[in-house]
Amino acid sequence: MSDNLPSDSCYRAGSRPPAGGSENWERDALERIALIAWGVFDFTGDRVAKAGKHTALIDLQGEISANSDASADNVDGALQSAFEDDNTVGLILRINSPGGSPVQAGIIYGEIRRLRAKYSKTLLYVVGGGGDMCASGGYYVAAADKIFVNKASIGGSIGVLMDGFGFTGLIDKLGVQRRMHTSSANKGAFDPFAPETPQMVAHAQDMLDQIHTQFIDAVKQGRGKRPKDDPQMFTGMFWTGEKSVELGLADDFGDAGYVAREIIKQPDIVDYTQKESISERVVKRFGASVGDAAMRALTLGGKLQLR
């Protein structure tokens, strides 16, 4: 390995790269160091210990987004591994999430339905409120055979929001002039430094209504006739786990240990949860943080969320 690394004398501070060397010698050096670290340490975080017959456990913790441990890539990968393992007797998806991206939640929901259809003999149970919440997008992805909750956990919140800020009054007071040029009438819609127009408010509401309908359809498809006919059911209202069972949004009370032991009848639990490795976090944050900040500033004043 040392044969592939440049000597200190070649990369001394303030020195030029050796003649005939790469113009991107700094990047080359960093890549080589990263490869060494990758080889020395196991950062993948997705290794599952081989075991006999067992209950598979997958944790979905925190905000559901593309750049979190609760991303569709991580959750779907874990689900696939667990369903494909012949020693998996049953699965537990333990959710502690307030929601997040409707796109990411929709992808997870679709993959759960696909896997349940393909491996119909392997039952999937959701344990909601592994911490405190199984709400909004967290509830969206709970497309399981049964949902178990804690009496004091929070569930429901079947709704969509789009939030942001408006600074028009502030810049008027400061005497600041907003300068933005666009190629078309709607390109600068929802700019936080420009007043909202009735047309754009109506357009935003139409998008929210469409996604809300998708959410409601997913709940009805997953829960069937179990939810009670309550006028607050799909208004974004949230309830305790105890009330969720009463309303038919959940089936019973219990934690992961209880479900593995009493429902699946296999107390040996193997954790399939996939988490972003240290190396992946470094690469993403180093390479994308500036671009992400720029895109957030240039896109809509608010983002759609299942919250």
N, C-alpha and C positions, 0 to 999 in steps of 0.2 A: 504494500500500500504506500510505503514511503517513496517508492520509485515514481509514483504518480503525482506526488506533491512537490511544488516548487520550493526551493530552499529559501530561507529567510533573506539571504543576500540578494535574491532576485526581486523580492517584494518589499524591500526596505521602504519605510515611509519617505515619500518625496522622490523616490527613484522611478525611472521609467521601466516598462516591461522589457525583457530581453529582446534583442534583435531577432526578427522573424517570429516573435511570439504573438499570441492573439491580442487584438486591440481591446477585447473585453476580458482582460486577464483577471480583473477583480471578480467578475461574475464567475469565471472558470474556477477560481480559487474557492469561492463560496459554495459552488455546486459540489466540488470535490470534498470539502469539509462536511457538507450535508450528507453526502453518500456514505462517508465514514461513520458519521453519527447514526445513520439509518442502519448500517450493518452491525454496529456495536449494541444499540439499544432496540428493543422491540416496542415500537410506538404505535403499532397498528390498532390496538385496542379492540379488535374484533375476533380474538381467539376464543373459541368455546371449548372448554375441557370435554374430552370424550367421556361419555358415561353410558350406563345401561339405560333401561327404561326410565323416563323422567318427565317432569312437567317443565315446559319451556317458559321462561319469563323474559319479557321485553319491557323495558322502562321507557316511557315517553314523558320526559320531564321538561318543563319550561315552555317558552314560546315556540310555536310551530313556525319555523321559517327556514329558508334555504341555507342560511349560514349558522344554524344552531345544531346541537346534538339531536334535536327533535325534527330534523329535516326529513323530507320524504325519502331521500336516498338512504339515510341511516335506518329509518324505521322499516322501510320496505325491504332493505337488505337483510335485516334481522328477522323479519317475518318469513322471508323466503327460506333462509337457513333453517329456521325452526320447523316450518311445515315440511321441508324436504327431508329432515332427519327421521329415519325409520324408528328411532327410539323415542320420539316425541309422542307421549300419550295424549297430552292436551296442552293448550297454550293459554298463557295469561298475559294480556296487554295491560300493564299498570300505568294509568294516566294521572299525571299531576300537571295540568296545563290550563291557563286561562284562555287559550286560543292562539290566534295568529293569522298567518296567510291563508286565505280561502283556496288559493291554488295548491299550496302544499298539502293542506288538509284534504282537498279533493283527490289529490294523487294517492295519498295514503288510504283514503276511503275506497277508492277504486281497486287498489291492489289487495286490500283485505277481502273484498267481495270476490275477486278473481281466485285468490288462494283458497278461500272457504269453499268455493264451487269445485275447484280442482281436487282438494283434499277433504272431501265432505265428511269423512269418518273422524277427522281430527277436529275436535270442538275448540272454539276460541272464546275465552271469557275476558271481559274487561273488568278490572278493579279500578274504580274511579276514586279520585281523591287520595292517591298514594301519599300525598302531602296534604293538600287542602282542596284542590279544585279539579273538576272534570267538567269544564264549562266551555260554551261556545265552540270554537274549533276543536277543543279537546273532546267535546261531546260528539261533534260531527264525525270524528274518526272511530267512534265507539260502535262500529258495526259488528257486534258480536252475538253469539248465541244467547248469552245472558250478561247483564251488567250488575256488578256488586259495588256497593258504596259504603262509606262510613256515615253514621247518622249525622255527624256534624260537618261533613264535607259539603262543598258548594257545587251545584250542577245546574244544567239548563243553559240560560242565556242564549237562546236560539235566535240570533240576530246578526246583523252586519253593520259596521260603522265605517265612516270615512272622516278622519279628523285632520285638522290643520289650524293655521292661524291667519288672521288678516291684519295687516299693518298699515292700512290706508290712512287711518286717523293719525297714527304716530308720525308717518313721514310728512304729512301735511303740517303738523305742529313743528317738526324739525326743519321744515323748509327744504326737504329733500325731493328732488325730481327723479322719478323712476324712468329709466330709458330702456326699453325692450322693443326689439324689432322682430317681427315674425313673418313667415312666408304666407300665412293664411289666417283667417279670422279666429279659428279655434286653437291655434298652436300654443298660445299663451294662457289658455284657460286655467283658472284656479291659481294664477300667480298670486302669492300672498300680499304683494304690494299693489294689487289692482282690485277694484271692487268687483264683487260677484255680479253676474247678470242673471236674470230670470231663466234664460235659455240654458245656461250651464248648470244652474241649480236643478232644473228639471231633468237634465241629462244625467247628472250625478244620482238623482233619486231613482231614475229608471235603472241604472246599473245596480244600485243597492237592492232594488226590488227583485231584479233577476237573480242575483246571487242568493238573496234571502229565500226565494222560491226553490232554488237548488238545494239549499240547506234543509228546508222543510221536507222536500221530497225524499232526501236521504234519510231523515229521521223516520218518516212514515214507512219507507221501504224496509228499514232496519228493525223498527219496533212493531210494525203491523198494527193490530188493533189494541195493543197494550196501553198506549197513552190515553188518559181520560180526556173527555171533551171539555177542556177548560179554556175560557176565552183569553187567558194570559199565556197559554202554552207557547205560542210562537211570536211573542211580542218582545223578546229579549229579556224577559223576567228570569230571575234565578232563584233557586231554592236550596234548602238543606238536603242532605242525602235522605233524611227521614221523609221529607215531603216529596222528594223525587220518586221514592218507592210508592208512596200513596198515589201520586199522579200517573204512575206507569212509565216514567222515564227511566227507572231502574227496576231491577227485579228483587234484590234482596241485599242484606247487609253481610259484609265479610271482607277480610283482607286477603293478600296473596297466599299466605300460609293456610288459611282456612279453605280457600278454593282448591288449592293443590291437594290438601289432605282429605277434605270431605266431599268435594264435588268431582274432581278429576280422579281421586283415589290414588294419587301418586305423589307422596310427600317430598320425594327427591327433586329438587329444583335446579335447573341449569339456566344460567343467565346468558341470553343471546344478544343483549343490548349492544348496539354498535355506537361508538362515540368517535368524534373527530379526533384523530391522533394529534400529538404535539406538533409533529412536523407539518401536518396539513394546516393546522391553525397558523403556524408561522408563515407558511407560503401564502395562504389566503390573505392574512392581514398585511404582510409585507407588500404583496403585489397588487392588492385590490382596494386597500383602504382609501387611498386618494381618489381613485376612480369612483368608488361607492359614494364618497362624500359629494363628489361633483354631480353624480347622477341624482342624488337626493335633492340637491339644490335646484337641478334643472327640470325635474319631473313635477308631478302634481303637488299642490300644497299639502295634500294629505294622502295617506295610503289606505287601501281597503283592508279591513281586518275583521276577522270573526272574533269579536270581543263582546 
